[in-house]
Amino acid sequence: MNEIVLKVVERRKELGMSQKELANKLNIAPQYWGQIELGRVSPSVDTCIAALKAVGLNMCYSEDEVNSSSKVDSLTNEDRR
């Protein structure tokens, strides 16, 4: 399973969303999404992007990465002084 799918699955579970609910948002068959989660099928780039959006993530940052990025920026600014 690729890193994007792992992030989507983790977030889907955090949201209490079923595979079927996510598949419906993506307009794909629930069985197809299940195969993606099992790593048996590789999703298209469009499907990955749509899945990220459906669970509130984007290609650049997850919620944790945004928070840790801000911490790094503040450390960097302090080091410059």
LINKA-V359136 format. One record per backbone hydrogen bond with DSSP energy under -1.0 kcal/mol. CO is the residue of the C=O (numbers start at 1). NH is the residue of the N-H. Records with the same first field share a line. If there is no record, write none. Layout:
BEGIN
CO = NH  NH
END
This chain:
BEGIN
2 = 6
3 = 7
4 = 8
5 = 9
6 = 10
7 = 11
8 = 12
9 = 13
10 = 14
11 = 15
12 = 17
13 = 16
18 = 22
19 = 23
20 = 24
21 = 25
22 = 26
23 = 28
29 = 33
30 = 34
31 = 35
32 = 36
33 = 37
34 = 38
35 = 40  41
36 = 39
44 = 48
45 = 49
46 = 50
47 = 51
48 = 52
49 = 53
50 = 54
51 = 55
52 = 57
53 = 56
61 = 58
62 = 66
63 = 67
64 = 68
65 = 69
66 = 70
67 = 71
68 = 72
69 = 73
70 = 74
71 = 75
72 = 76
73 = 77
74 = 78
75 = 79
76 = 80
END
